[in-house]
């Protein structure tokens, strides 16, 4: 069968080697490496500038070549189709479930020996600058917690809030699930006076039926999507059920609504139809543009209101993985990753893309960016509170189950049955992915 047609969950599962590689005697001098990245236009220009800087400054004469290889799905398909050939890159960008699937076919290296190398390992300073949630994302339960990922960049779920609408209601920014319920329901019952679309019924909170949105609500209630110690999806946990109860209550009282079309929440937030919107921080620029074109209200971003002592934000974003080639190229690739992760390079990339950095020290170099984009600046304070959904190959299939499950709750389905069934189906997918 053509590997292009094989789904992540059905890639052959090969047990990882237990022998740790020692790289201290490897000489990367003159190595040539290829990097597959996702960005286009300004983002691609920024990555290419980082590659050029590396080529001009590294002490070993290493030459890196970048390839804008398409979207994440395209990169995944290309990679899978080339497994077993000599056409794979040295470094590939991928989400954690994708890199777990790549390693099912034994194509990646465990990065931990390079981290542990006295000669090639990163400085303690660099390690300390990376958000813990991003380091955690690189560990893969499918493969004995091998470190298959190196942080690339960060996004997270945040809530956009119309502050002018809140002021009209005489309410404060919500911080707990109960306050979120009260504020959302008040917004649905009382239209914004400055709305640019008075014909559409108001709604307190709008977001799509997506697996990540469901994960965000579970995290905000102190739960997890995937329990690493139990090695299981836990959509039926007490915390997940508490999240489901809140979602069901909001839906039953018409306090939440799904967008009528993809990214429709952006326009509705901008027009003053939706008082709050939940989505990826990568969409904040679009929210701001919609507000400028719509009701021009004052707005901010907050973490999803939570029952935990501190916020827990759903953090996501791809990692870099190193392909199993030869030792010199692997060391050269690891040196490029450290160059990428330096505060200076991270800051350059963020200026071009508006993502959040993996290296938090770069924030100190982004004062002008923070001043220009106050909502982005506000959101940056939440980077230390991140959790990831699931770094297992099966999650690609589980996501296709979780989104519709959330949609069923929107439509009035019994959340307990829905989440219990989701847990069963998700763990069946996990088991199937490991056969």
Secondary structure, DSSP 8 states (H G I E B T S, - for coil): --GGG--GGGS-------S----TT---TT-EEEEEE---HHHHHHHHHHHHHHHHH-TT--EEEEEE--SHHHHHHHHHHHTTSS---SEEEE-HHHHHHHHHTT-B--SHHHHH-TTTS--HHHHHHB-HHHHHHTEEGGGTTEE--EE--BEEEEEEEEHHHHHHHT-----SHHHHHHHHHHHHHS--TT-S-TTS--EEEE----HHHHHHHHHHTT--SEETTTTEE-TTSHHHHHHHHHHHHHHHTT-EE--SSTTHHHHHHHTTSEEEEEEEGGGHHHHHHHHHHTT---EEEE----SSSS--EEEE--EEEEBS--HHHHHHHHHHHHHHHSHHHHHHHHHHH--B-SBGGGGGG-HHHHHH-HHHHHHHTTGGGEE-S--STTHHHHHHHHHHHHHHHHTT--HHHHHHHHHHHHHHHHHHHT-
